[in-house]
Amino acid sequence: MKWLRFPHPLVLLTFFILLAAVLTYLLPAGEFSRRPNAATGREVVVPGSYHRVAAAPVGAWQALLSVPRGLADAGAVVFLIFLAGGAFTVVDQTGALRFGVDWLLRHAHGREVAVIPLVSLLFATMGALENMGEEIIALVPVLLVLMRRLGYPVLTAVAASLGASLVGAAFSPINPFQVGIAQQLAQLPLLSGAGYRLVFLGLALLWWVGGTVRHARRYRVVPELLPVASAAQDTLGPPAAGNGRHGLVLVVLLAAFTFFAYGVVRLGWDFEQMAALFLGLGLATGLLGGLGLAGTAEGFVAGFRDIAFSAILIGFARAIFVVLQQGHVVDTIVRGLAAPLGHLPVALAALGMVGAQAALHLPVPSVSGQAVLTMPLLVPLSDLIGLSRQVTVLAYQYGAGLTDLVTPTNGALMAMLAACGVRYEAWLRFAGPLFAGLLALGAAGVLLGIWVGV
Protein backbone atom coordinates (compact mmCIF):
# COMPACT_ATOMS: atom_id res chain seq x y z
CA MET A 1 0.00 0.00 0.00
CA LYS A 2 3.04 2.32 -0.26
CA TRP A 3 1.65 3.66 -3.55
CA LEU A 4 -1.58 4.72 -1.87
CA ARG A 5 -1.86 8.47 -1.42
CA PHE A 6 -5.11 10.15 -0.49
CA PRO A 7 -5.84 13.81 -1.20
CA HIS A 8 -5.79 16.49 1.48
CA PRO A 9 -8.33 15.71 4.26
CA LEU A 10 -10.43 18.73 3.33
CA VAL A 11 -10.49 17.62 -0.31
CA LEU A 12 -11.37 14.05 0.73
CA LEU A 13 -14.30 15.13 2.90
CA THR A 14 -15.53 17.56 0.26
CA PHE A 15 -15.53 14.68 -2.23
CA PHE A 16 -17.70 12.64 0.15
CA ILE A 17 -20.10 15.57 0.54
CA LEU A 18 -20.46 15.79 -3.24
CA LEU A 19 -20.82 12.01 -3.50
CA ALA A 20 -23.60 12.13 -0.91
CA ALA A 21 -25.32 14.82 -2.98
CA VAL A 22 -25.06 12.65 -6.11
CA LEU A 23 -26.62 9.72 -4.21
CA THR A 24 -29.68 11.84 -3.47
CA TYR A 25 -30.28 11.87 -7.26
CA LEU A 26 -29.59 8.15 -7.76
CA LEU A 27 -31.35 6.54 -4.78
CA PRO A 28 -35.09 6.60 -4.20
CA ALA A 29 -36.16 8.84 -1.33
CA GLY A 30 -37.86 7.00 1.49
CA GLU A 31 -38.32 6.98 5.25
CA PHE A 32 -39.33 4.76 8.13
CA SER A 33 -41.97 5.95 10.54
CA ARG A 34 -40.56 6.70 13.99
CA ARG A 35 -41.86 6.52 17.54
CA PRO A 36 -40.44 7.64 20.89
CA ASN A 37 -38.62 5.01 22.94
CA ALA A 38 -38.94 5.48 26.69
CA ALA A 39 -35.86 3.38 27.51
CA THR A 40 -33.45 5.50 25.48
CA GLY A 41 -35.31 8.80 25.31
CA ARG A 42 -34.85 8.82 21.53
CA GLU A 43 -37.03 8.26 18.49
CA VAL A 44 -36.57 4.85 16.89
CA VAL A 45 -37.72 3.45 13.57
CA VAL A 46 -40.85 1.30 13.28
CA PRO A 47 -40.05 -2.03 11.51
CA GLY A 48 -41.98 -2.57 8.30
CA SER A 49 -42.94 1.10 8.01
CA TYR A 50 -40.62 2.08 5.16
CA HIS A 51 -42.41 4.15 2.54
CA ARG A 52 -41.43 6.25 -0.43
CA VAL A 53 -41.49 10.02 -0.07
CA ALA A 54 -41.12 12.85 -2.56
CA ALA A 55 -37.64 13.06 -4.04
CA ALA A 56 -35.47 15.80 -2.54
CA PRO A 57 -32.22 15.82 -4.48
CA VAL A 58 -29.53 18.03 -2.98
CA GLY A 59 -28.15 20.57 -5.45
CA ALA A 60 -24.81 22.35 -5.46
CA TRP A 61 -26.02 25.27 -3.33
CA GLN A 62 -27.55 22.98 -0.72
CA ALA A 63 -24.36 20.91 -0.66
CA LEU A 64 -22.42 24.08 0.13
CA LEU A 65 -24.95 24.97 2.83
CA SER A 66 -24.46 21.55 4.41
CA VAL A 67 -20.98 22.58 5.62
CA PRO A 68 -22.08 25.49 7.86
CA ARG A 69 -25.04 23.38 8.94
CA GLY A 70 -22.69 20.53 9.80
CA LEU A 71 -20.54 22.95 11.78
CA ALA A 72 -23.64 24.19 13.60
CA ASP A 73 -24.76 20.62 14.36
CA ALA A 74 -21.30 19.82 15.73
CA GLY A 75 -20.94 23.24 17.37
CA ALA A 76 -20.48 21.94 20.90
CA VAL A 77 -17.67 19.64 19.79
CA VAL A 78 -16.03 22.36 17.69
CA PHE A 79 -16.00 24.84 20.57
CA LEU A 80 -14.64 22.17 22.90
CA ILE A 81 -11.74 21.60 20.52
CA PHE A 82 -11.03 25.35 20.25
CA LEU A 83 -11.12 26.03 23.99
CA ALA A 84 -9.22 22.89 24.95
CA GLY A 85 -6.61 23.53 22.24
CA GLY A 86 -6.17 27.07 23.53
CA ALA A 87 -5.90 25.86 27.12
CA PHE A 88 -3.21 23.29 26.39
CA THR A 89 -1.23 25.79 24.34
CA VAL A 90 -1.22 28.04 27.40
CA VAL A 91 -0.06 25.12 29.56
CA ASP A 92 2.65 24.31 27.04
CA GLN A 93 3.87 27.92 26.92
CA THR A 94 4.44 27.85 30.69
CA GLY A 95 7.04 25.11 30.09
CA ALA A 96 5.28 22.76 32.50
CA LEU A 97 4.59 20.05 29.93
CA ARG A 98 8.22 19.76 28.89
CA PHE A 99 9.29 19.81 32.52
CA GLY A 100 6.86 17.01 33.36
CA VAL A 101 7.84 14.89 30.38
CA ASP A 102 11.56 15.32 31.08
CA TRP A 103 10.93 14.26 34.67
CA LEU A 104 9.02 11.19 33.44
CA LEU A 105 11.80 10.26 31.02
CA ARG A 106 14.48 10.48 33.66
CA HIS A 107 12.50 8.17 35.96
CA ALA A 108 11.43 5.78 33.18
CA HIS A 109 14.88 5.50 31.62
CA GLY A 110 15.25 2.03 30.09
CA ARG A 111 11.51 1.33 30.47
CA GLU A 112 10.19 3.88 27.95
CA VAL A 113 8.28 1.23 25.98
CA ALA A 114 6.01 0.68 29.00
CA VAL A 115 4.60 4.17 28.52
CA ILE A 116 2.65 3.11 25.42
CA PRO A 117 0.68 0.27 27.08
CA LEU A 118 -0.07 2.49 30.07
CA VAL A 119 -1.34 5.36 27.91
CA SER A 120 -3.28 2.95 25.70
CA LEU A 121 -4.98 1.24 28.65
CA LEU A 122 -5.94 4.61 30.11
CA PHE A 123 -7.65 5.73 26.91
CA ALA A 124 -9.14 2.28 26.24
CA THR A 125 -10.73 2.42 29.69
CA MET A 126 -12.24 5.83 28.95
CA GLY A 127 -13.47 4.55 25.59
CA ALA A 128 -15.08 1.54 27.25
CA LEU A 129 -16.68 3.69 29.95
CA GLU A 130 -17.97 6.68 27.98
CA ASN A 131 -17.09 6.36 24.28
CA MET A 132 -14.32 8.96 24.51
CA GLY A 133 -13.53 10.36 21.06
CA GLU A 134 -13.54 14.04 20.14
CA GLU A 135 -12.40 14.99 23.64
CA ILE A 136 -9.01 13.41 22.96
CA ILE A 137 -8.19 16.01 20.29
CA ALA A 138 -7.76 18.50 23.11
CA LEU A 139 -4.92 16.41 24.53
CA VAL A 140 -2.83 16.47 21.35
CA PRO A 141 -0.20 18.91 22.72
CA VAL A 142 0.45 16.67 25.73
CA LEU A 143 0.60 13.51 23.64
CA LEU A 144 2.92 15.04 21.04
CA VAL A 145 5.35 16.32 23.65
CA LEU A 146 5.41 12.89 25.29
CA MET A 147 5.90 10.86 22.11
CA ARG A 148 8.50 13.20 20.63
CA ARG A 149 10.56 13.19 23.82
CA LEU A 150 10.35 9.38 23.84
CA GLY A 151 11.52 9.33 20.24
CA TYR A 152 8.40 7.62 18.93
CA PRO A 153 6.70 8.67 15.65
CA VAL A 154 3.77 11.06 16.04
CA LEU A 155 1.42 8.41 14.65
CA THR A 156 1.92 6.63 17.98
CA ALA A 157 0.13 9.50 19.70
CA VAL A 158 -3.00 8.78 17.64
CA ALA A 159 -2.77 5.00 18.01
CA ALA A 160 -2.21 5.00 21.78
CA SER A 161 -4.98 7.51 22.46
CA LEU A 162 -7.89 7.69 19.99
CA GLY A 163 -7.13 4.27 18.48
CA ALA A 164 -7.09 2.55 21.86
CA SER A 165 -10.23 4.41 22.92
CA LEU A 166 -12.13 3.28 19.81
CA VAL A 167 -11.09 -0.34 20.37
CA GLY A 168 -12.18 -0.13 24.00
CA ALA A 169 -15.51 1.39 22.98
CA ALA A 170 -16.22 -1.23 20.29
CA PHE A 171 -15.61 -4.20 22.59
CA SER A 172 -16.94 -2.61 25.77
CA PRO A 173 -19.48 -4.37 28.00
CA ILE A 174 -20.65 -1.08 29.51
CA ASN A 175 -20.30 1.78 26.97
CA PRO A 176 -23.66 3.60 27.29
CA PHE A 177 -23.48 5.10 23.79
CA GLN A 178 -23.00 1.77 22.02
CA VAL A 179 -23.82 -1.44 23.89
CA GLY A 180 -26.02 0.39 26.40
CA ILE A 181 -28.38 1.89 23.81
CA ALA A 182 -28.31 -1.27 21.67
CA GLN A 183 -29.22 -3.54 24.60
CA GLN A 184 -32.05 -1.25 25.65
CA LEU A 185 -33.46 -1.28 22.12
CA ALA A 186 -33.09 -5.06 22.01
CA GLN A 187 -34.87 -5.31 25.38
CA LEU A 188 -31.88 -7.02 26.97
CA PRO A 189 -30.71 -6.44 30.56
CA LEU A 190 -27.93 -3.88 30.78
CA LEU A 191 -24.52 -5.54 31.29
CA SER A 192 -25.89 -8.87 30.05
CA GLY A 193 -23.11 -10.81 28.34
CA ALA A 194 -20.53 -8.61 30.08
CA GLY A 195 -18.18 -11.50 30.90
CA TYR A 196 -18.23 -12.69 27.30
CA ARG A 197 -17.47 -9.17 26.03
CA LEU A 198 -14.63 -8.69 28.53
CA VAL A 199 -12.79 -11.72 27.14
CA PHE A 200 -12.86 -10.31 23.63
CA LEU A 201 -12.03 -6.82 24.92
CA GLY A 202 -8.85 -8.21 26.46
CA LEU A 203 -7.89 -10.00 23.25
CA ALA A 204 -8.64 -6.91 21.15
CA LEU A 205 -6.47 -4.67 23.34
CA LEU A 206 -3.60 -7.16 23.25
CA TRP A 207 -3.76 -7.08 19.46
CA TRP A 208 -4.02 -3.29 19.15
CA VAL A 209 -1.50 -2.35 21.85
CA GLY A 210 0.93 -4.98 20.59
CA GLY A 211 0.71 -3.53 17.08
CA THR A 212 1.19 -0.01 18.42
CA VAL A 213 4.28 -1.01 20.42
CA ARG A 214 5.79 -2.84 17.44
CA HIS A 215 5.31 0.18 15.19
CA ALA A 216 6.68 2.59 17.79
CA ARG A 217 9.81 0.52 18.42
CA ARG A 218 10.40 -0.04 14.72
CA TYR A 219 10.40 3.67 13.87
CA ARG A 220 11.82 5.03 17.11
CA VAL A 221 14.63 7.56 16.96
CA VAL A 222 16.39 7.56 20.32
CA PRO A 223 16.28 11.14 21.63
CA GLU A 224 19.16 12.79 23.36
CA LEU A 225 18.14 13.07 27.00
CA LEU A 226 19.27 16.39 28.41
CA PRO A 227 21.12 16.41 31.74
CA VAL A 228 18.86 17.22 34.65
CA ALA A 229 20.23 20.70 35.26
CA SER A 230 20.35 21.56 31.56
CA ALA A 231 16.79 20.38 30.93
CA ALA A 232 15.48 22.42 33.82
CA GLN A 233 17.43 25.46 32.69
CA ASP A 234 16.36 25.22 29.04
CA THR A 235 12.66 24.61 29.61
CA LEU A 236 11.96 26.38 32.84
CA GLY A 237 14.20 29.38 33.14
CA PRO A 238 15.66 29.89 36.64
CA PRO A 239 15.82 26.41 38.22
CA ALA A 240 14.53 27.01 41.72
CA ALA A 241 11.65 29.38 41.03
CA GLY A 242 10.80 27.68 37.74
CA ASN A 243 10.57 24.19 39.21
CA GLY A 244 8.10 25.29 41.88
CA ARG A 245 5.94 27.23 39.44
CA HIS A 246 5.86 24.43 36.88
CA GLY A 247 5.14 21.86 39.53
CA LEU A 248 2.14 23.93 40.61
CA VAL A 249 0.89 24.09 37.01
CA LEU A 250 1.20 20.29 36.73
CA VAL A 251 -0.78 19.84 39.96
CA VAL A 252 -3.57 22.02 38.54
CA LEU A 253 -3.43 20.04 35.29
CA LEU A 254 -3.72 16.72 37.16
CA ALA A 255 -6.62 18.06 39.21
CA ALA A 256 -8.36 19.19 36.00
CA PHE A 257 -7.91 15.72 34.45
CA THR A 258 -9.33 14.11 37.59
CA PHE A 259 -12.33 16.44 37.64
CA PHE A 260 -12.79 15.89 33.89
CA ALA A 261 -12.97 12.10 34.33
CA TYR A 262 -15.36 12.46 37.29
CA GLY A 263 -17.59 14.88 35.40
CA VAL A 264 -17.80 12.68 32.32
CA VAL A 265 -18.29 9.33 34.07
CA ARG A 266 -20.27 10.31 37.17
CA LEU A 267 -21.96 13.62 36.36
CA GLY A 268 -22.84 12.90 32.74
CA TRP A 269 -21.15 16.00 31.39
CA ASP A 270 -21.78 17.12 27.84
CA PHE A 271 -19.31 18.97 25.62
CA GLU A 272 -20.27 22.39 27.03
CA GLN A 273 -19.19 21.46 30.56
CA MET A 274 -15.94 19.97 29.25
CA ALA A 275 -15.22 23.15 27.28
CA ALA A 276 -15.85 25.30 30.35
CA LEU A 277 -13.44 23.19 32.39
CA PHE A 278 -10.67 23.59 29.80
CA LEU A 279 -11.29 27.34 29.64
CA GLY A 280 -10.84 27.53 33.40
CA LEU A 281 -7.75 25.33 33.17
CA GLY A 282 -6.13 27.66 30.64
CA LEU A 283 -6.86 30.76 32.69
CA ALA A 284 -5.60 29.24 35.94
CA THR A 285 -2.41 27.72 34.54
CA GLY A 286 -1.56 30.84 32.53
CA LEU A 287 -1.70 33.04 35.61
CA LEU A 288 -0.01 30.52 37.91
CA GLY A 289 2.65 29.83 35.27
CA GLY A 290 3.67 33.47 35.13
CA LEU A 291 2.28 34.34 31.69
CA GLY A 292 0.08 37.14 33.00
CA LEU A 293 -3.22 38.20 31.48
CA ALA A 294 -1.77 39.28 28.14
CA GLY A 295 0.43 36.19 27.83
CA THR A 296 -2.48 33.90 28.69
CA ALA A 297 -4.66 35.59 26.06
CA GLU A 298 -1.91 35.26 23.46
CA GLY A 299 -1.54 31.58 24.35
CA PHE A 300 -5.25 31.03 23.76
CA VAL A 301 -5.07 32.84 20.42
CA ALA A 302 -2.11 30.70 19.34
CA GLY A 303 -4.01 27.58 20.36
CA PHE A 304 -7.11 28.65 18.45
CA ARG A 305 -4.99 29.20 15.36
CA ASP A 306 -3.20 25.85 15.60
CA ILE A 307 -6.33 23.78 16.25
CA ALA A 308 -8.68 25.56 13.81
CA PHE A 309 -8.18 23.11 10.94
CA SER A 310 -8.89 20.09 13.13
CA ALA A 311 -12.06 21.71 14.49
CA ILE A 312 -13.32 22.61 11.01
CA LEU A 313 -12.89 19.00 9.83
CA ILE A 314 -15.52 17.93 12.38
CA GLY A 315 -18.10 20.11 10.63
CA PHE A 316 -17.12 18.87 7.15
CA ALA A 317 -17.50 15.24 8.27
CA ARG A 318 -20.90 16.01 9.80
CA ALA A 319 -22.01 17.66 6.53
CA ILE A 320 -21.98 14.27 4.76
CA PHE A 321 -24.79 12.99 6.96
CA VAL A 322 -26.60 16.34 6.67
CA VAL A 323 -26.73 15.94 2.87
CA LEU A 324 -27.99 12.36 3.01
CA GLN A 325 -30.60 13.32 5.59
CA GLN A 326 -31.83 16.25 3.50
CA GLY A 327 -32.15 13.98 0.49
CA HIS A 328 -34.17 11.42 2.53
CA VAL A 329 -31.93 8.53 1.44
CA VAL A 330 -30.43 7.44 4.80
CA ASP A 331 -33.35 5.11 5.52
CA THR A 332 -33.20 3.83 1.94
CA ILE A 333 -29.56 2.83 2.47
CA VAL A 334 -30.42 1.13 5.77
CA ARG A 335 -33.28 -0.82 4.21
CA GLY A 336 -31.13 -1.86 1.27
CA LEU A 337 -28.43 -3.26 3.56
CA ALA A 338 -30.77 -4.99 6.03
CA ALA A 339 -33.38 -6.55 3.71
CA PRO A 340 -31.18 -9.31 2.15
CA LEU A 341 -30.10 -10.65 5.56
CA GLY A 342 -33.42 -12.40 6.16
CA HIS A 343 -32.73 -14.84 3.31
CA LEU A 344 -29.40 -16.11 4.69
CA PRO A 345 -28.61 -18.98 7.10
CA VAL A 346 -28.24 -17.87 10.71
CA ALA A 347 -24.42 -17.77 10.83
CA LEU A 348 -24.13 -15.98 7.49
CA ALA A 349 -26.88 -13.56 8.49
CA ALA A 350 -24.95 -12.70 11.67
CA LEU A 351 -21.77 -12.08 9.70
CA GLY A 352 -23.83 -10.13 7.17
CA MET A 353 -25.04 -7.90 10.01
CA VAL A 354 -21.41 -7.14 10.92
CA GLY A 355 -20.69 -6.21 7.30
CA ALA A 356 -23.89 -4.19 6.94
CA GLN A 357 -23.19 -2.24 10.13
CA ALA A 358 -19.63 -1.57 8.97
CA ALA A 359 -20.82 -0.35 5.56
CA LEU A 360 -23.57 1.78 7.05
CA HIS A 361 -21.10 3.51 9.35
CA LEU A 362 -19.61 5.35 6.38
CA PRO A 363 -22.71 7.51 5.77
CA VAL A 364 -23.89 7.38 9.43
CA PRO A 365 -20.80 8.26 11.50
CA SER A 366 -22.63 8.39 14.87
CA VAL A 367 -22.55 5.03 16.66
CA SER A 368 -25.46 5.94 18.92
CA GLY A 369 -27.46 7.25 15.96
CA GLN A 370 -26.73 4.04 14.07
CA ALA A 371 -27.99 1.95 16.98
CA VAL A 372 -31.27 3.89 17.04
CA LEU A 373 -31.55 3.52 13.28
CA THR A 374 -30.71 -0.18 12.87
CA MET A 375 -31.53 -2.11 16.03
CA PRO A 376 -35.34 -1.78 15.75
CA LEU A 377 -35.02 -3.32 12.26
CA LEU A 378 -32.49 -6.05 12.99
CA VAL A 379 -33.93 -7.30 16.30
CA PRO A 380 -37.26 -8.48 14.79
CA LEU A 381 -35.30 -9.93 11.87
CA SER A 382 -33.03 -11.87 14.24
CA ASP A 383 -36.10 -13.23 16.07
CA LEU A 384 -37.53 -14.48 12.78
CA ILE A 385 -34.38 -16.33 11.70
CA GLY A 386 -33.56 -17.70 15.17
CA LEU A 387 -30.55 -15.48 15.95
CA SER A 388 -30.15 -14.37 19.56
CA ARG A 389 -30.61 -10.67 20.26
CA GLN A 390 -27.32 -10.57 22.15
CA VAL A 391 -25.46 -11.68 19.05
CA THR A 392 -27.30 -9.01 17.04
CA VAL A 393 -25.98 -6.42 19.50
CA LEU A 394 -22.47 -7.87 19.15
CA ALA A 395 -22.70 -7.59 15.36
CA TYR A 396 -23.67 -3.94 15.71
CA GLN A 397 -20.85 -3.21 18.18
CA TYR A 398 -18.09 -4.84 16.18
CA GLY A 399 -19.30 -3.65 12.78
CA ALA A 400 -20.04 0.00 13.60
CA GLY A 401 -17.58 0.55 16.44
CA LEU A 402 -14.50 -0.87 14.72
CA THR A 403 -15.15 0.97 11.47
CA ASP A 404 -14.51 4.21 13.36
CA LEU A 405 -10.82 3.24 13.21
CA VAL A 406 -10.58 3.72 9.45
CA THR A 407 -13.57 5.57 8.01
CA PRO A 408 -12.79 9.08 6.72
CA THR A 409 -16.27 10.21 7.76
CA ASN A 410 -15.22 9.88 11.42
CA GLY A 411 -14.62 13.54 12.16
CA ALA A 412 -12.71 12.82 15.37
CA LEU A 413 -10.24 10.59 13.51
CA MET A 414 -9.65 13.05 10.69
CA ALA A 415 -9.29 15.95 13.13
CA MET A 416 -6.86 13.97 15.31
CA LEU A 417 -4.73 13.02 12.32
CA ALA A 418 -4.67 16.62 11.15
CA ALA A 419 -3.73 17.91 14.61
CA CYS A 420 -0.83 15.43 14.79
CA GLY A 421 0.29 16.01 11.21
CA VAL A 422 -0.34 12.38 10.16
CA ARG A 423 -1.56 11.73 6.62
CA TYR A 424 -4.65 9.57 6.23
CA GLU A 425 -2.91 6.99 4.02
CA ALA A 426 -0.10 6.65 6.59
CA TRP A 427 -2.74 5.91 9.19
CA LEU A 428 -4.36 3.32 6.90
CA ARG A 429 -1.02 1.58 6.36
CA PHE A 430 -0.66 1.25 10.12
CA ALA A 431 -4.27 0.70 11.20
CA GLY A 432 -5.54 -1.30 8.19
CA PRO A 433 -3.96 -4.66 9.12
CA LEU A 434 -4.85 -4.19 12.79
CA PHE A 435 -8.42 -3.28 11.84
CA ALA A 436 -8.68 -6.43 9.69
CA GLY A 437 -7.48 -8.54 12.62
CA LEU A 438 -9.97 -6.89 14.99
CA LEU A 439 -12.80 -7.41 12.50
CA ALA A 440 -11.85 -11.10 12.25
CA LEU A 441 -11.83 -11.28 16.05
CA GLY A 442 -15.28 -9.68 16.13
CA ALA A 443 -16.57 -12.15 13.54
CA ALA A 444 -15.19 -15.00 15.65
CA GLY A 445 -16.95 -13.51 18.68
CA VAL A 446 -20.24 -13.44 16.78
CA LEU A 447 -19.91 -17.04 15.55
CA LEU A 448 -18.80 -18.31 18.95
CA GLY A 449 -21.71 -16.43 20.51
CA ILE A 450 -24.11 -18.37 18.27
CA TRP A 451 -22.40 -21.68 19.17
CA VAL A 452 -22.39 -21.16 22.96
CA GLY A 453 -25.80 -19.47 23.01
CA VAL A 454 -24.69 -16.17 24.50
N, C-alpha and C positions, 0 to 999 in steps of 0.2 A: 504493500500500500504506500510505498515511498513516493510513487508518482502522483498520489492523490493530493490535490490542492483545492480547497474550497475558496470561494470569494470572500471578501471582507464580510464580517458578521452582519453589518447593516445591509449590505447588498443581498446576502443570503436570506435574511428575514423579509426584506422587501419583495424578493422573488416569491416567497411563500405567501405573502399577502396577495400578490397578483394572481398566483395560482389558485388561491381560495376564491378570489373574485371570478376567475374563469370557471371554476366548478359550479358556481351559482347559475351559470348559463347552461352547463352540461347536465347537471343532476336535477331530477324533479323535486320541486319544493314540497315538503310535507312535514307534519308534526304529529307527535303523540299528545293526547290529552294528559293533563297533569292534575294531581290532587295533593293537598297538604299531608305530610306525614308527621304525626305527633312525636314519634320516637326521635326523629332527627331534627325536627323544626324546619324542614325544607320541603319543597314541592318535588314530587317524584312522578315518573311517567306511569300511565295506566296501560298495562299489557293489552295488546290487541286493539288499541285505540288509534293506531296510525291512520292518518287520512291525508289526502292531497290538499294543498292550499294553493292560493294564487301565486304564480311565479314572481319572485322578487330579485331579479338579477342585480348584482352590485356593479355599477359602472365605475369609471375611472375616478370621478369626483368623490363618490362614496368610499372608494378604496383609500383615497387620500385622507378623507375624514376619519377613517377607522383608526388612524395612528393617534391623533389627539384624543379620540374616544378611548382607545386602549390605554393611553397614558392616564386619562381620567379614571378609568376603571381600576387601574393599578396604582392610583395616586398614593395610597397609604404606604405601599411598598416603596415607591419611588422616593417619597419624602424620608422614609426610614433610611434608605441608602445614602441620601444626601447628608442628613444630619449625623448619621453614624460615621460616614466617611470623613466629614469635617471634624468630628470629635477625635477620631483616631489620628488624624493628621496633627491636631493640637498636641495629643499625647506624644506623638513621635517627635515633634519639634522641641519638646522639653528635654529630649535625650533619654527619657526613662526606659523606653522600649529597648534601645541598644544596650543600656546599662543592665537591664534585666536579662537579656539574651546572653550577653557576655558572662554574666554571673552563672547562668545555667550551663553554658559551655564549659566553663572552668570546672564546675562540679560534676559534669557528665562526661568529662574527658575519657575517651576510650569506650564509652557506652552510648555514643550519639545515636546509633541506629535504633535504640530503644525509644527515642523520642517519637518516632513515627507511629508505632503501635499505640503508645499512650494517647497521642493526639487523635488518632483514628478512633480508638475506643470511646474517647470523650464525645466526639461528634456523632458516632454511631449510636451512642446512648441517647443523645438529644434527638436524633432522627427517629429512634424507636419510640421515644416518649411523646414527642410533639411535632414530628414531621418537619424538623428544622430545615430550612432551605434558603430563602432570600436573606434571612437574618445574618447568614454567614458572610455575605459580601462585605458587611461592615467590618469584619475582622481581617480583611485582606492585608492591611499594613502590618499587623502583628504577625500573621502567618509568613509574609514575605521576608520580614526581618529575620524570623527564626530559621526558615529554610535556607536563606542565603548565607547566614552565619554558620550554618551546619555544612554548607557546601553542596546542598541538594538542589536539583533543578526546580524551577518555580512551579512546574507542573505538579510536583509533589504536594505543594500547598493546596491545590484543588483536590487532588486524590485523597489526601488524608483528612480533609475537612468536608466539603460538599459531597464528594464521592462516597466517603464512609457514612455520612448522614443519610444519603439516599438508599444505600444498601440496608442500613439499619431500619429505615422506614418501611422498605418493601417487604422485609421478612419479620417485621415486628409483631408481637402478639398483643400489643396494647395501644398502638398508634391510633388516636381517636379520629384522625382525618382520613385514614384508610381502612384498616380492619374494623375500627369501632363503628363507623358509619355503615360499612358493608354488612357487618353482622347484625346491626339493628334492622337494616332493610331486609335481610334474610330471615329475620325473626329468630336469631340464634342468641344464646346467652353471651353477654360480653365476657371476654377472656376464655371462651370455650375453645378448646384445641390449643391452648397456650403452650403446653409442654411440647407438643408436636412442632409448633412454630419455633420454639426456642432452639430445638436441635438444629433445624435448618438455618436459623439465624447465626448460630455458632459456626457452622460449616461455611456459610456465605462470607462471614467476616474473616475467617482464616484465609479464604481464597482471595478476597479483595486486599486485605492488609498485606498478605504475602506478596501479591503482585506489586503493590505499592513499594514495599521494602526492596524488592528485587530491582525495580526500575530506579529507585533512588540511589542504591549502592552502585548500580551499573554506570550511572551518569554523574556520580559525585565528583566534585573537584574539591580536594581537601583545602579548607581555608587556612590562612595563616592566623593563628590565634595570638592576639596581642598580649603582651605582658600585662599583668594586673594593673600596675601603676599607669602604664601607657594607655591602656583601654579606658581607665577612669578619666585620665587627663584629656584624651581626645574626644570622648563623648559627653563628658559631664562638666568640663570646665574645672574650676578649683576643686580638688579632691574632697576635702572635708565637707564643705558646705554643699557641694553638688551631690555627694552620696546621700546625705540626709534628705535633701529636697527630692531627689529622684526616687528614693525609697518611699517617701510619703506619697508620691504620685502613683507608684505601683500598688501601694496599699489601697488607695482610692479605686484604682482600676480593678483590683481583685474584689473589692466590696461591690463594685458595680456589676461585675460578672455574676457574683453570687446572687445579688438582688434580681438581676436579669433572669437567671435560671429559676428562681423562686416565683417571680412574677409570671413567667410563661407556663410553668408546670402547675403551680398551685393556685394562682390568681386568675388564670385564663386570659392573660394579656393579649391584646391585639397589637397591630403594628403601630398605632398611635402612641400607646404607652411605652413601647420599646423606643420609639423615636424620641420621646420626651426624656427618657432615661439617658440616652446617649447625648442629647443636648446638654443636660445637667452635668454629665461626665466631662464633656469638653470644656465647659465653663469652669468647673471646679479644678480640673487638672491644669488648665492654662494659668489660672491665678496662683495655684499652689506651686506650679513649676517655674514661676518667675517670668512668664511671658507678658504679664500685664494685660490690661483690657485691649489695647491696640494690637498687641502680639497675638492674643487669643483670637480676636476677630480676623486677623490676617491668616491665622492657621485654619480657621473655618473656611475662609474664602478659597485658600489653596486646596483644601479637601474637597470642596464643592466642585472646583475646576477639574481635579484629578478623577473624581468618581462620576462625573456627569455622563460620560459615554455609557458606562455600565448601567446607570439608572435608566437612561433613555431606551436601552435594549429591552428592558422589561415591558415598556409600553408597546414597542414594535412587535414583540412576541405575542402580547395580549391581542393586538389588532387582528391577528390571523383568525382567532376564534370570533372576534366581533364581526368580521366579514361573513363567515360561515353562518353565524347566527342571524345576521340581517337577511341573508339569502334564503333562510329557512331550509337549509340542507343538512344541518347537523343530525337531526333525527333520521333523515334519509340514509345517511352514512351508517348510523347505528343499526338501523333495521337491515340494511344490506349486509352487514357483517354478522349479525346475530341469526338471521333467518335460516341459513344453510346448516347451522349446527344441529337442528332437530332431526336431520336425516342421517346423522353419523352414529356409529356405535359409541357406547358410553365413554370408553377411554379416548377415542379420537375426538369426541365432542369436547371432552375436558381440555385436551391439548389445543383444540380449535378455539376454545374460550381464551386460553392464554394468548394465542396468536391474535385473536380479534381484539382483545384488550390492548395488546401492544400496538397494533395498527391504529386503533382508535385514539391512542394517546398522542398521536401526531397532531390531529386537528383539535383535540380536547386536552390541553395541557394541565388542567386541574385534576388532581387525583380524586379529591372529594366530589367535584362536579361530575366526574366520570362514574363514580360509584352511584350517585343519585340517578344518573342517566341510564346506566346499564343493569344494575342489580334487579330492579323491578321487572325487567324483561327476561333476564337469564335465570332467576330463581324459579319462576313457573316452568320454564323450559327444562331445567334440571330435574324438577319433580316429575315431569312427563316421561323423561328418558331414563329415570332411575339413578340419577347422579346426586350425591349428597350435597346439601346446601353449603356445608363447610368446605368441600372441595371447590365449589363454585366461587366462594370467597377467596380461597387460595389462588385460583386462576386469575381472579381480578387483581389481587395483590402483586403477584409475580409478573403478570403481563404489563399492567399499567405502571406500577412502582419502579420496576427495573428499567423500563424504557426511558425514564427521566435521566438516566445516566448518559444517553447518547442523542436524544432527540433535539434538533436545533430549535424547536418551538418551546423548549423549557427555558423561559426567560432567566431564571436564576443561574442555570448552567452557562448560558451565553454571556451573561453579565459577569459572572465569576471568572470565566476565561479571559474576557476583555480586561478586567481589573488586574489580572495577573500577567497579562501580556502573552497568553498561550493561544496559539492558533487552533481553530476547531479541528483541522485534520490531524494535528499533532495529538490532540486529545483522543480522537478516534483511534489512532494507531496504538495508543496506550490502553484506552478503555475498551475498545472493540473486542479483543480476545477475552478480557475479563468479563465483559457483559455476556458474551456467548456462553462462557462457563457458568455464570450465574443463572442464565435462562435455562440451561440444561439442568442445573440443580433444581430450579423451580419446577420444571417439567417432571423431574424425578419425584419431587415432593407431591405433585398432583397425582401421579400414577400410584405412588406408594399409599397416598391417602385413600384412593379408591380400594386398593387391595386390603388395607388394614381396617377400613371402615371408619375413618376419622370423622 
